[in-house]
Structures are given as structure tokens and as C-alpha cells.
Amino acid sequence: MSLVYSASKSAVRPILPRTLAKELGPKKIRVNTIAPGYTVTEGTETSGLVGSQFETHMVANTPLAGPGCRTISPGVAVFLASDDANWVTGETTDSGRRLL
């Protein structure tokens, strides 16, 4: 499962948004992706990742030394959909830390 997960994440960052931004730019369509990293969600709780050695490893390799939370990404999505981001396209953001 981790191979498929890693491969899908590699496609999203940065190839997918850059390629789609170039293809859709002439139609005035912006393309950006949000890659929040390890985030505590219902899925991570259900799968047993919360409290596991894997979670400890993920948190240790996170710049802000903690998992993301569900409230970070929605604000980034709102920003990217707003007129304030009208010239932002082809980018991937880690919970907005790179863009904001």
C-alpha cells in the first residue's frame, strides 16, 4: 500500500498541477494542489496510525513537529479559489505554508 500511496503523491507534486496549469491556462482555468502531509483524520485513526511508530516517524520529519489538522487545508482552499490568488497556478502547497 505504501508504494501506491507514494507513487500517487509523487504524481501530484509538482508534475500534475504544473502540466494541467499549462494545458488549461489558455482557458483561464487555474490548477493548484494542496498536500498537507501527515494529518490526523478519521482514516488515520481508524487504520491505527494514530499513536503508532509510523506516526512518530512522520511527526519527527514534519517541519512544525506535529501532524496537520483538518482545519488548516480548508482555509488554503478558500484562498486558492479566491480572487486574491488569481495569478497563482501550477503550484502545490503544504497546508498553505509555501503560499501564504
Steps between C-alpha positions, in 0.01 A plus 500: 500500500778749575642459146168594341456787747851633438461472122172692508652774714798527264265557208317778681813686595593694282435339161120483502422863592771644274395295199129569544568870563681523165226311319209688658657846537384616155142429617562714813478193725742492794628172644655466846535212742507479878734243653456529877728211592421280797165608638294346777173401336228244550695279258829517689317435826307203358809346338693508827759755390426735789731407786707265283874492433423616143326809636799572723726481194271726293477761776879494552543586130244781496647852504251623760546183711141388499226359283278723295144556606179504302454874541814609311429383145149650462640852551764436237235373259291812555804718433589313181141532374489873578587799282800560729662197332400594146861473378588181691496188286702183461600498866490248781472626854565321828198625693570849370840535661664570163235726353389706797 
